[in-house]
Amino acid sequence: MTIYSAHTIASWERFYRANFINSLTGFKPVSLIGTVNSEGIPNLAIFSSIVHIGSDPALVGFINRPVQAAPHTMANIRDTGSYTINHIHAGILEKSHQTSAKYGEGVNEFTETGLHEQFQEGIQAPFVAESKVKYALSLQEIIPITINHTFLVIGKVELVILSDNITGKDGFLSLEQENSLCSNGTDAYYKTLPVGRLAYAKPGKLIEYIRSEEV
């Protein structure tokens, strides 16, 4: 085993350190966030910092980088209060990754990357038509993280679009059936394979796997 101190990590070259820490946390969901600006021009950007906040109400959060580094998604969400999160699969990976490029203000990344907008009645922000698992959110709160000038953006789930066959009897979504990808670091992407679901843990009780016919 190798041990690295905080002092050692701080001494590394910037990009080496960034790759190390970005991949240290492990595999993360990776999705496209769709928004529109106040003039109605769509924007699309890739994010891997998306996290479940709560189920009642249904809340999802993501970390937005400092505004100077990633201004458009945050500004659009502030202005409209509406955005979508769209899972990425291998069939749209290259186009999705291209949205990480620093396009100028007012540029439509859907057009630039060859992805297509999908609008639903009552939802101002566009979905990604090619995505197989997607949901719309309304802005609830933006929490500044002062230590590094990032922001936790929290939204309420307003609409979900997905295939019927991935929802189990208990509500669990088998996302691997739609080939939803995950990521590590800033540029590595992975497919997923299920290992199994484990029953609710109780003290002194042997853990058992949940059989597929039970869910």
Secondary structure, 3 states (H helix, E strand, C coil): CCCCCHHHHHHCCHHHHHHHHHHHCCCEECEEEEEECCCCCEEEEEECCEEEEEECCEEEEEEECCCCCCHHHHHHHHHHCEEEEEECEHHHHHHHHHCCCCCCCCCCHHHHHCCCEECCCCCCCCEECCCCEEEEEEEEEEEEECCCCEEEEEEEEEEEEECHHHECCCCCECHHHHCECEEECCCEEECCCCCCCECCCCCCCCCCECCHHHC
